[in-house]
């Protein structure tokens, strides 16, 4: 009889300590070299002694498909035996009381175990659970003194892994941290493991070549996954990426980002599933299912298990309608505007994915067409009880709600924080901000390592309760959050089996099946917009005797909250990748000034050139932290643009008075209009590179195809280059190699536009930020409109639904 969740407890429980070198009566000790062997066909549990080179730990493999357990050699964890029928099972004794408590019984559901465990935590531990660490960027440094401090003093247990994906470094760091928190447990301080999380780390943006076996698999970015128009690809991605995440110790994915991309200039369009709510919702649901499920070999529907990773859909209730495309990480874009009254459609994407373990709220203050609050308060999402009521009450969401990073800090705070997004809460104290956020139904604070303000909020809550202002006391409210947060850790098995087997992790991360699937998904996501006979489908074609010209370009960069602008220059596509396909790659001669900045280019002799490949990126307006659209020094505003050339916003569709703006001391409203101002694009040289290449072809008097390989993060106005291009292929977060393979006809083109490409900036200015598909799409020289869903096969036929 296989053990399943929710079975009744057996009558007998025997407590026994399990030493590093052996096990209790009835168990057997496996060879210490039996790494990765999880088979146990006997009637009792077996133990294995494992070592990652830094940390020694014991693994317990239960029989009859029971839960695998692991614990540190130095943490003092003990084992409880229980006999059920012919089997003897092992359970971890988290609190050392020698009894099998409900929370310790891996046969119960995660929510049942969490509800039981939360009642035994101190307010200090509960406050620590409500913290979500700042970015930890160096797993290779191991467990640091600062990490030990917040784990031991603030009881923080949600750690954001923002480092690389080196398997050994991650496994050793994770095991060190898990072993350390075991030593902190006592009768008065129950054991709580660390739940590691990560932002997306699998997309191929910025890659030249496809990744190889042993490297974490690379897939299209979210917008690229949307370009496949295939939710099953997203499910496959979730199933495979979650195995790699778990092998790196990551139990929570701070994804997917499912804001509806209705404003084409918005700086975070690339992280979305596009502008169609139905398709975005289907992909969001499959992302959640793929990550959170553990699936059988035959692909059967999964439940929580060893491959499961909790997901966090973001950013409720949708942040994709920033006025003018400005982004809410900074004051420049703290307002989004529901000009078309379309907030319900933005929420609908989230409503299709509420199986997600957690929801992250957005930063923005959301206004209606009149510039008044769309929900309840003129405050950011965490402070707007109308937004949280929509989630908690109207949608009956019982999972974890997390703030985005930095919302309990404000730009007016005396310590001048770098990330400060407490929009509308500037007049509240830090403690009052925490109190208000918890009062609205939120459970965790992104980027906060210090429990002190959460404990202060506990006292504020209790005072309000005793004054009759609140219905439940602080202990009850904090236990609600603790139970929700602990449910995530129980669901992924963090309490039972927190340690990683290095050999098993190395076998999972970058395995051949995952690498191959990621490459195929990238290829299937590439969109062909134009092919005037330049590309012929032939998977066996050989270009080893051909010469390709790849022009050079540069990017001036932007200053940000963290650094000064970084100037970059070089070939517009990865030359080393191109050399794998062509016999010869030629590029421009470059002239530099004393600072290493480009002063001029000379195109090569094209006498022997067979093909021109021009890499271009979407026009770059800045980053989330560059205050794009706002000149802070002058306190003036300028437009974000989807064209490379100079754009001055003086058309009839440009707002002369903004919808958003701060309320001034005299009761008036700040005007954030950019009418008459000019855009600032850092990579305008991409268009120069295209024109230089096209001019060189024209001057050569030879019929050399010019193919644009567009690396898109936003829509683009194609009018600046389409007529002179023989073919245009578009990738959304894919490696250069994927674009090159499609451009050479080595793989069929199957992708379709997940966002409209506009005819010009006038239609962009006329669009309502919250309404999808309201642009006039560009129509090319072949008569094709670059509308949502458009794409060509390489034979020139339009891809149909």
HELIX and SHEET records of a PDB file:
HELIX    1   1 UNK A  102  UNK A  104  5                                   3    
HELIX    2   2 UNK A  110  UNK A  118  1                                   9    
HELIX    3   3 UNK A  123  UNK A  129  1                                   7    
HELIX    4   4 UNK A  139  UNK A  141  5                                   3    
HELIX    5   5 UNK A  145  UNK A  152  1                                   8    
HELIX    6   6 UNK A  167  UNK A  183  1                                  17    
HELIX    7   7 UNK A  222  UNK A  227  1                                   6    
HELIX    8   8 UNK A  231  UNK A  247  1                                  17    
HELIX    9   9 UNK A  269  UNK A  271  5                                   3    
HELIX   10  10 UNK A  277  UNK A  292  1                                  16    
HELIX   11  11 UNK A  323  UNK A  325  5                                   3    
HELIX   12  12 UNK A  331  UNK A  333  5                                   3    
HELIX   13  13 UNK A  343  UNK A  351  1                                   9    
HELIX   14  14 UNK A  381  UNK A  383  5                                   3    
HELIX   15  15 UNK A  385  UNK A  389  1                                   5    
HELIX   16  16 UNK A  390  UNK A  394  3                                   5    
HELIX   17  17 UNK A  430  UNK A  439  1                                  10    
HELIX   18  18 UNK A  452  UNK A  466  1                                  15    
HELIX   19  19 UNK A  474  UNK A  491  1                                  18    
HELIX   20  20 UNK A  502  UNK A  508  1                                   7    
HELIX   21  21 UNK A  512  UNK A  525  1                                  14    
HELIX   22  22 UNK A  575  UNK A  581  1                                   7    
HELIX   23  23 UNK A  685  UNK A  700  1                                  16    
HELIX   24  24 UNK A  718  UNK A  720  5                                   3    
HELIX   25  25 UNK A  722  UNK A  724  5                                   3    
HELIX   26  26 UNK A  736  UNK A  743  1                                   8    
HELIX   27  27 UNK A  761  UNK A  766  1                                   6    
SHEET    1   A 3 UNK A  13  UNK A  16  0                                        
SHEET    2   A 3 UNK A  78  UNK A  84 -1                                        
SHEET    3   A 3 UNK A  87  UNK A  93 -1                                        
SHEET    1   B 4 UNK A  28  UNK A  29  0                                        
SHEET    2   B 4 UNK A  46  UNK A  51  1                                        
SHEET    3   B 4 UNK A  56  UNK A  61 -1                                        
SHEET    4   B 4 UNK A  68  UNK A  72 -1                                        
SHEET    1   C 2 UNK A 131  UNK A 132  0                                        
SHEET    2   C 2 UNK A 445  UNK A 446  1                                        
SHEET    1   D 7 UNK A 135  UNK A 136  0                                        
SHEET    2   D 7 UNK A 158  UNK A 161  1                                        
SHEET    3   D 7 UNK A 195  UNK A 198  1                                        
SHEET    4   D 7 UNK A 250  UNK A 253  1                                        
SHEET    5   D 7 UNK A 310  UNK A 316  1                                        
SHEET    6   D 7 UNK A 358  UNK A 361  1                                        
SHEET    7   D 7 UNK A 400  UNK A 402  1                                        
SHEET    1   E 2 UNK A 335  UNK A 338  0                                        
SHEET    2   E 2 UNK A 365  UNK A 368  1                                        
SHEET    1   F 6 UNK A 527  UNK A 531  0                                        
SHEET    2   F 6 UNK A 727  UNK A 731 -1                                        
SHEET    3   F 6 UNK A 705  UNK A 711  1                                        
SHEET    4   F 6 UNK A 611  UNK A 617  1                                        
SHEET    5   F 6 UNK A 547  UNK A 549  1                                        
SHEET    6   F 6 UNK A 584  UNK A 586  1                                        
SHEET    1   G 2 UNK A 552  UNK A 555  0                                        
SHEET    2   G 2 UNK A 568  UNK A 571 -1                                        
SHEET    1   H 2 UNK A 589  UNK A 592  0                                        
SHEET    2   H 2 UNK A 598  UNK A 602 -1                                        
SHEET    1   I 2 UNK A 630  UNK A 631  0                                        
SHEET    2   I 2 UNK A 636  UNK A 637 -1                                        
END                                                                             
